[in-house]
C-alpha cells in the first residue's frame, strides 16, 4: 500500500482519475516482479532445513543428469544440449553462483522456477525442464532442495551456451499459453482409498521422479498427454531422443504384467530385473538416480506401478516348450531357413542362447521380454545399430557390452533378425520393417 501512495504522489495524479488508476493497477500487478528484481537470496541455515534430505531429493529428481554437460564438467553447471523437436535446448547453471547460476534466488523465486517454469528475471523456461511434474512437489521438499543447492552445491562461474530456437519457438512469451493449456498447477493430493506406500510411490513417480516425461506419449504441443494414473495412456510408453521409453503399465506382454514388485525394485537398484537389463538413456537414470534410492522408496514405486492396469495390446507371449531349441536349429539347418534365424544363431545365440533365455546378470532373456514385445521397435533397432552397455551400480552385476551391427548388417538383415526375435519362443509382436531400420539409421547423430 505504501508503494501505491508513493506512486500516486510522484505522478501527482488525482486518485479518481480512471485513466491513471488503470496505470496504478498495472503497477500493483507488477509489484511482485518489481520486488523480485530487488530481492537478494539469504543464506539458509542448514539447521533450519534438512540439507541431507535435499541432497537425496536432488538424486530422486536426477537433477545432475540434465544440468551437467558431461563426465568431466562441473556438477549442476549446465550446458548439456537437450534434443527437442524444435531444436537444441541447453540446460541452465543451477549452482549458487550469483552471476550465472541461482545464487541470488530467494526461496520464493526458486519455488517459482521449479514449479512454474519461470526464471528470476521473468523468462519462461522451456518445458524440457519437467516443471509440469515438479509443480506437484510439496512445500517441504522444495525448501529442502533449496537448502541443499544454496548450502552444499559448489558455485560455478560458468555461463552455458544460449538456447537459440528458430522462430516462432524462440518467443518465450508464447509459453504462457502452452502452460495455460497443458499444465495443472496443483500439489500432490494423497488418495484416501490407497495406503501410505501406494501414495508415496505415486508421489515419487509423478513429481520428482518425473517418470511420465519419458514414459508417457506426447501430444501435438509436445506436452505429456497425462500426468496421473487416472488416464489410460499414462506411462504407456513414449518416444524420446530416438529411444522408445517402455510401457510401465500392467500389460502382460509389453508392460510390467509379468514383473513382480521385487523385480521392479531390483531393476531400479541394479539395472537388472524381470529378466531384462537397462539400456540406452535408462542406464544413466539408474546410475545417477535410482540406485541411490532408499529401499522403502524403491518398494513404494514398485507397489504403485504394479497397481496400474494394462491396456488392450496387440503383442502377446505364450511360453514355448523346451523343445524350442531343437526347432530353432531346424529353422537354421533345414532346407528352408526362417528369415533372420541364421543371423541370430551366428551373432546372438552365444549370449542370448538358442532358447532365448539369456544369462542371468549378463545378457537379458528375449523370450517374453517386455522390450522385445513393445508396440514400437525403435529401441531394439537402435540397440542393433549402435550397441550398448548395462548399468554400473554398487552391488549390481558386472557391466556387459553389446556390440553394434550397423556396419555388419544391412537394413534388411536387421529387420529380419529382429522380426525373428519378436516371433520366437512364444513371442508374438509385429515384424520390423526395412523402412523402419533405414529411417532410424539415417536419423541417429552418428553415420551408420
Secondary structure, DSSP 8 states (H G I E B T S, - for coil): -HHHHHHHHHHT--TT-HHHHHHHHHHHHTHHHHHHHH-------TTTTTHHHHHHHHHHTTHHHHSB-STTS-TT-B--EEEETTEEEE----SS-TTTSSTT--HHHHHHHHHH-B-TTS-B--TTS-HHHHTT--HHHHHHHHHHHHHTS-------------TTTT-GGGHHHHHHHH---------TTS-HHHHHHHHHHHTTT-THHHHS-B-TTS-BS-SSTTSTTTTS-EEETTEEE---SB-TTTSSTT--HHHHHHHHHHSEETTEE--THHHHHHHHTGGGS-HHHHHHHHHHHTTSB----S-EE----TTHHHHHHHHHHSSS--TTHHHIIIIIHHHH-TTS--BTTTB---TT-TTTT-S--HHHHHHHHH-EE----TTS----EE---TTTS-HHHHHHHHHHHTTSTTEE-----HHHHHHHHTTSSS--
